[in-house]
Amino acid sequence: MKKESFAVETEAGKATTRRAALMRVGSTSSVALTVIVGGYALGLAGDSMPVPIWVWVAMVFAALLAGVLGCLEIYVGITGARAEEKRLRQRILAQIFAATALPKNAEAEFDSPRLVQMMTDNVERMTEFRQQYWGSTKAALITPFLVLTYILLAIDWRLGLGMAIGFPFVPLLVGGFLHIFRRVSAASRNERALLTSQYLDALRNLTAVRLFGAGPRLEKALKKQGEKNRVAIMRLLAGNQIVIIVLDGVFSLFLIVWSVFLTTKGIDAGHLSATDAVTTMFLLVLLLEPLTQVAGFFYVGMGGMAAQRAIREYLASHAEQESLEHVSHGARGIDGKHQTPSIINTGREVVAIGSSDTAILVKDLCYDYGRGEVLHNVNLAVPRGTKTAIIGPSGSGKTTLLSVLRGSLPLQAGTVVIDGHDLRDLPVGEIRALAATVSQSTWLFNGTVADNLRIANQDATTDQMWEALEAAKLADDVRAMPLQLDSPVGEQGAFLSGGQAQRLSIARALLSGRKILFFDEPTSQVDLESEARIIDAIAGIGDEVAILLITHRHSLLTVADTVLEMADGQLQQVVG
């Protein structure tokens, strides 16, 4: 699919744009009706004739209707934009989660800071443009044709044709300015993205920056990029001011002078009455409305269009994955007594998890990053209910193997079967739903203990959470906290020790109800006391769960039924 034709805006967002446009047309038409009826009333009064009561009633009603529709247009645009923001952010986030791997360096086209900017600033700019601005602008461009049609048919055809001469130049001017300033808008967006990237890198590495005394140098770099961003914004605003001067100033002045000239000539020639002239001058205000909208286009519009292009480029370049619903909704605990079978519908066949005696089966697995094979004909079988540990030096391929098993790296060659599912037949989301992972770096969200547990099972009861904490050897620590399950963990688990955070991650994995658990160096960043508790927790996991451990620490090998060593990209069993 071509990126230009890839749909970014949702159907609900398009409906909001249409509603805003219709309300603008209705509001403008009501204003025009108010002006026409008012001009008629002034004409009657000028001729010393009584003004019927229905004229005043119609004028007041039209004015009130214009106000109501105008307020509704603003309300629909704002609420629609906020709703579309949520939908777009969820869509982008789903794409990020579905990606096989995230970019690992700033040279990537969509690195983490750019993704953050896309989900915040770009989404906001796009929705403000599409839902709040674009519908009103399209409606405003229709207004002159409606007004000129009325003047042509109801007042004087010569005046209508004369006033229509200048309007074809508006889209030509807009198109010209759009072509000229498009690069300026793109440059502004790029400078904002670079500033976001540098700022986020500074926050991530703040500790290292302080330890090495790099603060002043980093401050200068941020200041330099901030100045580049400011200059880019000023160039965009300068272009916007040029447009305002040309369209809102020169062109508006020309149209006013030209319309007054035609009206004066019409009165002198006897084609127009005083009432017609007054009505025409009032309607002239509505004729100028599109110029006001177009003037704002080169800031709101171009910024929104640039943001939309960036979002479209990302969504179109990442194959959209269907999100997999949580497979552990039926979980009732970690002992398996109330566990209901989980089913994955792949669209090809329905396969029940747990139908095979072998939880993990790997045959002739090879993987190459482009610098030679890291994994070479790896074979592995992990029976259900057993614990298998893999040791080996750094760089031997242990993490690569685990990344393939959990869907973080694509399968290149060989066969991998998890829970009876051939990974070649499953999208990434479904692969990741087959097992739970406890990483060496624990990811905790800035919420409570319960919040972080429910990430694995949003329907988990209080009893289930305590059961998982007991199994992870963390229940006593949580009970000692003032708010227990409702105790905040802080940003990235700042209120917990490293060992507590890791055991909370284990409890979360157990609460998921999945029957395969991956442990990636679970004790590499904790003290000896915490390590002992983690080892006890892993040892106590029931026989219905298959466990694969990646570790450097030999203390963890005491819980393993089988120990394998990764050497030169191949697995060998350790004897004794």
Order of alpha helices (4+ residues) and beta strands (2+ residues): alpha-alpha-alpha-alpha-alpha-alpha-alpha-alpha-alpha-alpha-alpha-alpha-alpha-beta-beta-beta-beta-beta-alpha-beta-beta-alpha-beta-alpha-alpha-alpha-alpha-beta-alpha-beta-beta-beta
